[in-house]
Amino acid sequence: MGRPERHDVDYFPFIAKRGKTLNILQSRYGLEGIGFFTNLLRFLAFAPDHHCCIKEELDMLNFFAEIGLSNTEKGLAIIDLMVKTEKIDRDLWENHKVIACPAFLDSIKDAYDRRSNPIITLEEIRAKFQNTASKVIVSENTENAVTDGVIVSETATEIPQGGFFGDKNPQTKLKETKLNESKEESSASFSQSQKDAFELSELLLTTHRKEIPDYLSGKDDEKTIGMWAADIEKLIRIDKKQPETIRRVVLWAKTPGCFWFPNIQSGKKLREKYETLYGQMTRQNKTASSGKPPERRTIPKGLEI
């Protein structure tokens, strides 16, 4: 299996000269405003397809925790300001609570030149959320043979002869439809989990090599990444962990000086220690947000990797 497509970047250009957005943020919020700006761009760098939706409360709280700002009201005010300065797309934010930065997408296009997949466009992001908003789930209605779980367009006005299910018995058609949907969803989910697993496996290897360039230099990278991906895929599919959260855990664990840096060197070890890693990362982020000094840890002797 070849390497999967990548939809994130490990770095992005940052122009030294400040524009109006940074000037206003610094004037109104001081260094906290500048920190929010730069951390937002870092977040978009590793977010899948460089955008994120924080419409749900938990997604919003997680986003601000990642940015390092506990005051969500202030964070939303900063985002609104960035919308006014056109740094964040107005349509996506106001209609879908999606954060996307057109200038950021333009700045990282070069990173996709050697990839098999092109960078996502702002129009594609808009279409993604417009299509989601244009679907509704019809509640169960036995009189009209409309059953919960059937997705129709809001604009659909005509019902085919014989009802939504044609001439077949509604319940028979429903069972067939649900069975097909279940098979399709299972297949799509597994395929996506494999793809995400390869990306995360490659990230695990590349981040380690940033500090230790010759790490596993005598090994076959493709084979190593494939072996690690098998365990990470189980972390996604069986353990039900979100790829984006796993990505944050990997980047946190692979921070130079982190206790876990030398101890997470395979997909198997990442899966085995995931709950511990996530818990420590979350606690450290909360500590950083509260202004308390982080807990210092040392690596115990004889710890198995």
N, C-alpha and C positions, 0 to 999 in steps of 0.2 A: 504493500500500500504506500503510495507517495505521500509526501507531506501535505497536510490539509491547508486550506487557505487561512491566512491570518487577517484579522480585522481589528488589530490594535497596533500600537507602536511603542517602542522602548524609550524614545526620546522625541523631543519636538523643539523647533527653533524658538528662541525668545529674544526679541529685539530689545536692545539696551535702552533705546530712546523711548520715553513714555509718551503715550497718546492721551486722548481726552478721558478715556475710561479710567486709566490708572491715576491720572491727575485728580479726577473727581473723587475716586475711591480713597485716595490718600488724604485729600482735603477733608472729607467727611468722616472717614473711619480710621485714619492713620495707618499704621503698619498692619493692623488687623484687616483692613480693606485690601491692601496689597497681598497679604498672605492668602486671603480668600481667593483672589484672582488667580494667583499662581497655582494654588492647590486645586482649583477647579480645572485648570488646563491639564494638570497632572492626572486628575481623575478621568478626564475625557480621553487622555492618551491611552489608558489601558481599558477603558470601557468598550464593550463590543460595539463596533461601528461608530464609536466616538459620539455617542449621545446617551442620555438616560432619562427615564420617566420617573418623577417623584410624586405622582398623583396620589398613590396610597400612602397612608401615614407612616407605616413602617419603612417604606422605601425612602421617604423624606427624612426620617430620623436617622436612618443608616447613612444617607448621603451626607448630612451635616456632620455626623460623627466622623466620616471619612475625611471631610474637609477640615475638621478640627474646630468647629464652631457649635457650641451647645445652645446658643440663642437662636432658635429657628426664626423668630420674628425679624431679627436683624439680618439673618441670612436671606430671607425672602425679600427684604427691602434692598439688599445689595443686588440680588438677581433682577429685581424690577429696574434698578438703576442701569444695570448692564443691558437690559432690554431697550431702555431709552437711548443708550449710546450705540445701539445696534450691534453690540458684541454678542448678544444672544438673540436667536431668531424669535421675533415677536409672535408670529402665528403659532408656532409649536408650543411656546410657553403659555400663552393666554388661553389657547383652546385645549391643550392636552397636558400641560405641566411637564413638557419635555424640554430638557436643556440641550441645545445644539448651538455650536459656535461656527458660523460660516467662515470667519477668518482663520480659525484653527484648522478646519478641513482643508482650506487652501494651502496652509503652511506645511502640511505633512504629505502633500501629494507625491513628492519625490520618493518618499519611503515605499510607495506602492509601485514604482516604476519597474522593479525587478520581480514583482509578484505575479502570480497567475490570475489573481482577482483584482479588479479595480477598486479604488476607494469609493465608499458610498457617497452619494450626492445628497444635497439638502432636499431636492425634490423627491428622492426615494424615501427619505426619512418622513417627509410630510405625507407621502402616499401610504406609507405603512400605518400611520396612526389615523389617517382619514378612512382607510379601509376598515380598520378595527372599529371606528366609531359608527360606520354605516351599517353594522350588523346588529341584530337584536335576537334574543332568544325568546321564542314564543312559548308562553306558559301552556300547561296542559289544558286541553279543551276537548272533551270526548264527543260533544255534539257535532263539532266540525272536523273531527278526526285530526286535530292538531295536537301533537304531543310534545311535552317539554324535552328540549335537547335538539329540536330541529331549528337550524339557523336559517333565517330568510333575510333578504334585504329590506330595509325600511321602505324602499320605493316599490316593492312588489305589491301589485294591486289585483292581479288576476289569478284565479285558482283554476287549474286545469280541470277538465271534465272528469268527474269521479273523485273530486276532492284533491288534496295535496298529494295523495298517494296513488292517484289514477284509479284503475279498475280493481287493483288488488285489495284484499282485506287490510285495513289500516294497521292492525296489530301485527300481521305477518310482515308487512312492509317495514314497520318500525323495527322489528327484531333484526331484519336483514340490514337496515340502515345502521343501527347501532353496532352490529357485528363488524360491518365494513369500516365504520369510523374507528372502532377500537383497534382493528388491525393496522389501519393507516397511521393512527396516532402512535402505536407501539413501534412501528417500523421507523417513522420519522424521528421519534424520540431517541431510539437507539442509535440511529445514524448521526444525529446531532451530538449525542453524548460522546460518540467516538471522535468526532471532529474536535469537540471542546477538549477532550482528554489529550489528543495529540498536541494541541496548542499549549495546554498547561504543562505537559511533559517537556516540550521544547523550552518553555519559559523557565522551568526548574533547572534545566541544564545550562542555559545561557546566562542566567543570573548568577549561578555558581562560578561560571567561568569568568565573570567580570572581575572577581577577586583572585581566582586561581585559573589563569589562562590555559595551563596544560592539563587541567583536570580531565581524566579519561581520554587523553590524547591518543592512546594506542587502541582505543575501542572504536567500533563501528557506531557512529552517531545515530544512524537510522534505526539500527537494531536496539540500541539503548533506549531511544525515545519510544520505540514501539513497545518495549517491555514495560517501561514505566507507565505508558498510556493505558495498558491493560488494567493496572490497579487503579489508576485515576478514574477510568471509565466506570469502574465499580463504585467509586466514591460518589460519582454523579448519579448513576442509574439506580444502584441498589440503596446507597445511603441517603439519597435524595438531597445532596448538597448542590448549591447553585454554583455554576462555573465562575461567575463574576466574584463571588465570595471566596472561592478557592484561590482565584488569582490574587486577591488581596492578601490572603494568608501566605501564599508563596512569596510574594514581594516583601511582606513583613518578615518572614522567617529568614529570607536571604539578604536582609540588611546587614552590612558589615558590622561585626561586633555583637550581633544578636546571639543569644545563647544557642538558638536552634540552627544557626548557619551551618556548622559542620556536621550536624546530626540528622539533617533531612537531605539525603542523597539518593533517593529513589522514590518511585511512585508508591511502592509498598509501605515505606516508612512514613510518607506523607499521609496516606490513608490511616495507618495505625495510630499516628499521633495527632490526627486532625482536630479532634475535639479539644485536646489540650492546647494546641496551637491557637485555635480560634478563641478559646477562653482567655488566654494570656494576651492576645492581640487586642481583644475588646477591652480588657481591664486597663491595658496600657494606654489605649486611645482615650478612655474616660479620665485616666489620671492626667494625661497631657492636657485635656480640655479643662480640667479643674485647676491646673497650674501647679499641682504637686510634683515633686521630683520623682522620676521613674525609679522603680525598684532595681537595684543592681544585682545581677546574677552571675555566677561563675560556673564554668563547665566542670562537673564532677569528674574525677579521674576514673578511667575504666568504663565510661559510658559507651554502650554498644551503639553502633551506627547502623 
